[in-house]
Amino acid sequence: MDKIENFACRVCGLIQDEEPWGESGEDPNFNICDCCGVEFGYEDYTKESVKAYRNKWLEVGANWWKLKEKPEDWDIKKQLQNIPVNFK
């Protein structure tokens, strides 16, 4: 896995401060993504659950979980490009 992918949310692509799934990609920290609200290690465990969560999040408007963390110049298309290849 590319290093930047280790820090990206599997659902929305937001780059996290720490690796949501650890260095190995198999040890989730169970934090919540500020953007889409997914809990790492719970709702993003399989490719199917990631895609289902992403589709639901996008369908309801891709609202930020923590609105105060949303950058003023947020570009959803650019952020979605950060999603790890195996979870697109």
PEBELSUL-V888840 format. One record per pair of residues at least 12 apart in sequence whose ideal C-beta (glycine too) atoms are under 6 Angstrom apart, sorted by the first residue. I is the first residue (numbers start at 0). J is the second residue. If there is no record, write none. Layout:
BEGIN
i=I j=J
i=I j=J
END
This chain:
BEGIN
i=0 j=24
i=4 j=83
i=5 j=18
i=6 j=18
i=7 j=81
i=7 j=83
i=8 j=32
i=9 j=43
i=9 j=49
i=9 j=83
i=9 j=86
i=10 j=35
i=10 j=37
i=10 j=43
i=10 j=49
i=10 j=52
i=10 j=53
i=11 j=34
i=11 j=35
i=12 j=78
i=12 j=79
i=12 j=81
i=12 j=82
i=13 j=32
i=13 j=34
i=19 j=39
i=27 j=39
i=27 j=40
i=33 j=64
i=33 j=65
i=33 j=68
i=34 j=63
i=35 j=56
i=36 j=64
i=37 j=52
i=46 j=86
i=49 j=86
i=61 j=75
END
